[in-house]
Amino acid sequence: MRINLKVYEDMSVDDPSRFYPSCFPVMQNEPLKTHFIVLESLEDIRKGLLSLSSFDSGDLIAQCAGISLNFQTLYSLQKTPTEFLHDPFFSGYLLHSCDPNAELNMDDFTLLAIKPIKCFELITIDYEKTEDKLYQGFTCLCGNSNCKGWIEGSFLRV
C-alpha cells in the first residue's frame, strides 16, 4: 500500500482519524483509524492491531510515536537498555508472533512489513527482537512451527 501523504497536509491535531492524542504533533505516515483497528478480546490485556489495508514486504506500515521513559510499561517498547518508548495508542498493541509479519525499527520507530500483509490480518512483531526483558512474560500460542514457547525477552535466548 502506498501511503497518501496529502492526507497529512491538512490534518489537525484533533482529527478523529488519528490514534495519537492532540498533544502529539501530526506526523507524515502516522497510523490512522482508516487503515487500522484496535481489536479487544475478553481476555485481560489482549488487544491487537488489525490492518484494514494490504502491505507488501518492505512497505512502511506506519511511523509510530511514543513518550520516552526511563522505565518499562506494558505498552512500551525498548529503545536502549535504559530508554523505553511508551505508546498506549498504537504500537503498544502490536501482538507477538514467533513468525511475525512486521518489524518495528527502534532507531526511528518505523513499522515495516517483512511479509505481505492482507487486509483484515493482525499485525505482529517478535517481542524478543525489541525487548531484553518483557514487562511480563507469557506463553506464546502463535502456533508456528518455530514457536519459542515461553516469551520473556531476548536476554534468555543468548
Secondary structure, DSSP 8 states (H G I E B T S, - for coil): ----THHHHT--TT-TTBSS-TTS---TT--BTTTEEEEE-SSTT-EEEEESS-B-TT-EEEE---EEESS--TTEEEEETTEEEE-TTTGGG-EE-SS-SEEEETTTTEEEESS-B-TT-B-EE-GGGT-SS-SS-EE-----TT--SEE--GGGG-
